[in-house]
Amino acid sequence: MRKILAIILVALMALSFVPFRNTKTVEAAENTKATMIANALQLVEKKDLPPNTWELVDVTSDVYEEPIVEVQRPFEFWWDPQFTSLFSPDILPVYATDMFVTVESDGHKSKLYDRYYVVITGEEEQAPFSLIPSTVEIFIDPDTHFDVPESLLPAASLPAPSWNNTMGPFTIGEIITLTKGPAAGRTFQIGWADMTISDVDHNILHPNDGLVGPGDL
């Protein structure tokens, strides 16, 4: 029994994509590389090997044989051990997802470009892995190698090395501009939708609870 996954981590709307009147609207929609992204948040788990490597995992239930939130596009990512050595409490991944920042629409032939990876951390409340929205921090990286971003590095470690292309931390509702990777310069707003988890018969397994959880958008 599985939920049709849809989780908002990022609602991507380029600020230049504005015209909503007269015939120019269609022209703008076809020529502007702008889109809205709604990807499900996936639970993550640290692997034994390689060191500091995490992977996406299904969310399971004691009642159902199949996952109730299933990994859609699996990937692994490296999480800088300095997130533990530099901070107290340490900053550890709870959820992750990916996003394609550029979508060229052409019906069933639509093409996806400029893939980025997103890791979510935050303070847990009540049920394990449920995060308080106001504590959520979001890190974005174009290559799955999540370093401590320059904004969090101590003065002695500045400037960050050239290969450090991790961005963040960002918060829910924040308007940000990508500064690294193939879509650098793109501006969008981060959103969140509190989703329910239901079985195929529409029985609610996990209701809206005001917390950031797996399967949310």
C-alpha positions in Angstrom: 0.0 0.0 0.0 1.7 3.1 -1.0 1.0 6.8 -1.1 1.2 8.5 -4.4 4.4 10.4 -3.5 4.4 14.1 -3.8 6.4 16.3 -1.5 7.1 19.9 -1.6 10.5 20.7 -0.8 11.0 23.3 -3.4 8.5 25.4 -5.3 10.7 26.9 -8.0 9.4 30.0 -9.6 11.8 32.2 -11.5 11.1 35.9 -10.6 11.5 36.8 -14.2 8.5 34.6 -15.1 5.9 37.3 -14.5 3.6 38.1 -17.5 0.1 36.7 -16.9 -1.9 39.0 -19.3 -2.4 39.3 -23.0 -0.9 37.1 -25.7 2.6 37.5 -24.4 1.8 35.0 -21.6 2.2 32.0 -24.0 5.4 33.3 -25.4 6.9 33.8 -22.0 5.9 30.3 -20.9 7.5 28.7 -23.9 10.8 30.7 -23.8 11.4 31.2 -20.1 13.3 28.4 -18.3 11.0 28.4 -15.2 9.1 25.7 -13.5 7.5 24.6 -10.2 9.1 21.6 -8.4 7.2 19.3 -6.1 9.3 16.5 -4.9 8.6 14.2 -2.0 10.9 14.3 1.0 12.6 11.0 1.5 13.9 9.6 4.8 17.7 9.1 4.9 20.0 6.7 6.8 23.7 6.6 7.3 25.6 3.8 5.6 28.4 1.8 7.2 30.6 2.3 4.2 31.8 4.4 2.5 32.4 6.7 5.5 30.1 9.7 5.9 27.8 8.5 3.2 24.0 8.5 3.5 21.3 7.0 1.3 17.5 7.4 0.8 15.3 4.7 2.4 11.7 3.7 2.3 9.3 4.6 5.1 7.7 1.3 6.3 4.8 0.3 8.5 4.1 -2.7 10.7 0.7 -3.0 9.2 1.5 -3.0 5.5 3.9 -5.2 3.5 4.8 -2.4 1.0 6.4 0.9 1.9 4.1 3.7 2.7 6.6 6.3 1.4 8.8 4.7 -1.3 12.1 6.0 -2.7 11.5 7.3 -6.2 14.9 8.3 -7.5 17.6 6.7 -5.2 20.9 8.4 -4.7 23.7 8.5 -2.1 25.4 11.7 -0.8 28.5 12.5 1.3 27.9 14.6 4.4 30.9 16.6 5.7 32.0 15.3 9.2 32.6 18.9 10.1 28.9 19.2 10.5 29.5 17.2 13.7 32.9 18.6 14.8 32.1 22.3 14.4 28.6 22.4 15.8 26.8 21.4 19.0 24.3 19.9 18.6 25.6 18.5 15.4 23.8 19.0 12.1 22.7 15.7 10.6 20.5 14.9 7.6 16.9 13.8 8.2 15.4 14.0 4.7 16.7 14.4 1.2 15.4 14.8 -2.3 16.5 16.0 -5.7 15.2 18.6 -8.2 15.6 19.4 -11.8 15.7 23.2 -12.0 15.1 23.4 -15.8 12.2 21.7 -17.5 11.7 22.1 -21.2 8.0 21.2 -21.7 7.1 19.2 -24.8 4.3 16.9 -23.8 5.5 13.4 -23.0 8.9 14.4 -24.5 9.6 17.0 -21.8 13.3 17.2 -20.9 14.8 17.7 -17.4 18.1 19.5 -16.9 20.2 21.0 -14.1 19.9 18.4 -11.4 20.4 19.5 -7.8 20.3 17.6 -4.5 18.7 18.8 -1.3 19.2 17.8 2.3 16.9 18.8 5.1 17.8 19.0 8.8 16.0 20.3 11.8 14.7 19.8 15.4 12.5 16.8 15.9 9.3 16.8 17.9 6.9 14.0 18.9 7.2 11.1 16.5 10.8 10.4 15.2 11.8 12.3 12.1 9.0 14.9 12.4 10.6 18.3 12.2 9.4 21.6 13.6 9.0 23.8 10.5 10.6 26.9 12.1 13.8 24.8 12.8 14.2 23.3 9.3 17.4 24.1 7.5 17.8 23.3 3.8 21.1 22.6 2.0 21.4 22.4 -1.8 24.3 21.0 -3.7 24.8 20.2 -7.4 27.0 17.0 -7.0 25.9 15.1 -3.8 29.1 16.2 -1.9 27.7 18.3 0.9 30.4 20.3 2.6 29.8 22.8 5.4 28.8 25.9 3.3 30.9 29.0 3.4 28.2 30.8 5.4 28.8 28.5 8.4 32.5 28.1 8.3 34.6 29.7 11.1 36.7 32.7 10.1 39.9 30.6 10.3 38.5 28.4 7.4 37.7 31.2 5.1 37.6 31.5 2.2 36.1 28.2 1.4 38.0 26.0 -1.1 36.9 26.3 -4.7 35.4 22.8 -4.7 33.0 23.6 -1.9 29.7 24.3 -3.8 27.2 23.5 -1.1 24.6 26.3 -0.6 22.6 27.1 2.5 21.3 26.8 5.1 18.0 28.1 3.8 14.6 28.2 5.5 11.0 27.4 4.5 9.5 30.4 2.6 12.9 32.0 1.8 13.5 33.4 -1.7 17.0 32.3 -2.8 19.3 32.6 -5.7 21.5 29.6 -6.7 25.2 30.6 -6.7 26.7 27.3 -7.6 26.2 24.6 -10.3 24.7 24.6 -13.8 21.7 26.8 -12.9 23.6 29.5 -11.0 21.7 32.8 -11.0 18.3 31.1 -10.9 16.0 32.6 -8.3 13.1 30.7 -6.6 11.1 30.4 -3.4 11.2 27.4 -1.0 7.8 26.1 0.0 6.3 23.3 2.0 3.0 21.4 2.0 1.9 19.3 5.0 0.6 16.1 3.3 -1.3 13.1 4.6 -0.2 9.5 4.0 -3.0 7.2 2.8 -3.4 3.7 1.6 -4.9 2.6 -1.7 -8.4 2.7 -0.1 -7.8 6.3 1.1 -7.5 5.3 4.7 -5.3 7.9 6.4 -2.2 6.4 7.9 -0.6 9.6 8.9 -2.6 12.9 9.1 -1.6 16.5 8.6 0.2 17.3 11.9 1.9 20.7 11.2 5.3 19.0 11.2 7.7 18.4 8.3 7.6 14.6 7.6 8.2 12.1 4.9 6.0 12.4 1.9 5.4 16.2 2.5 5.8 18.5 -0.4 
